[in-house]
Amino acid sequence: MIKETLKIFSQNIRKNKILTDTILENNKDTTDIISIQEPSRYLIHRIPSYTNSLGDPLYGFFNHPNWTLFIRQDPNQDNYARVATYVNKCLSKMRFTMRLDIVNHKDINILAFHCDHYTNFIINIYSNSNQTTIHFLQQNTINSDNMVIIIGDFNIRDSDWDSLAHHHSIHTDDLFTIADSLGLELSPLSNLGPTIFIDNSHDSNSVLDLVFIPLDNLGFGKQILHPEIHRPSDHVPITIEIGIHSINVNINKWSIRKDSKEEKNFISSIIDGVKNLDMSNIETKENLENSVQQLAAIFEYA
């Protein structure tokens, strides 16, 4: 089919493991890109260490068979990424890549993708209350044409987009300058409301999650808030469908009919493969990764 739009889902999930699984599973047939802020990570294994009697922790981020995960990896556990982008595997023909050569920062995720001889870019951002990400982008210019969207949690409360705010943030002008340099403008919500619900009595609900796209893009002003499905996170999911240069994408999917002979053979093949998998020596990171690759090969063969 000819694809001319990309549907994007974005939410700060506040490191919630169950919500990650739910989002990936519920959107696998309807969404092209999922932009996550503050993604959940989990302990895979502990690696023997000379300095830590319990072993050094090896952490990972959630994967799903229908999605390709793009996330910045850093051996320093205190510098783990706070943005993750999942791209539906149906879009493999568009050759998505993470561009660390442009920006290498734990709170900024830049992806490039190709369609109709054009290279396009999307940015997923998390900016903390100190606005370290905004300061970084001020000092490090992004020289990329065809930027189609910046989306994420900016942690800036401002009367320009929040009717409950009564002041103008000093960071807003900096954010607008960055967006303008990339040919983007703040896209208003099609249904007004807060993007974060506060659980304490000292603060009020607010708008902290924003979308910037070109003014002439067909998705401008058409992003939708989904407060009915925000729990257990306090941030509301945003969906938006943006226009791209047209491309012919094959989105056919292989499937096995339930309770069929093929399904029984598939399950049997996996069980036999797992039974024969040698898990006796996974005390090092290298051996663990080798075992994981063998497990992946079992599923691929099946």
Buried (B, 14 or more C-beta within 10 A) or exposed (E): EEBBBBBBBBBBBBBBEEBBEBBBEEBBEEBBBBBBBBBBBEEBBEBEEEEEEEEBEBEBBBEBEBBBBBBBEEEEEEEBBBBBBBBBBBBEBBEBEBBEEBBEBBBBBBBBBBBEEEBBBBBBBBBBEEBBBBEBBBEEEBEBEBBBBBBBBBBBBBEBBBEEBEEEBEBBEBBBEBBEEBBBBBBEBEEEEBBBBEEEEEEEBBBBBBBBBBEEBBBBBBBEBBBEEBEEBBBBBBBBBBBBBEBEBEEEEEEEEEEEEEEEEBEEBBEEBEEEEEEEEBEEBEBBEBBBEBBEEBEEEB
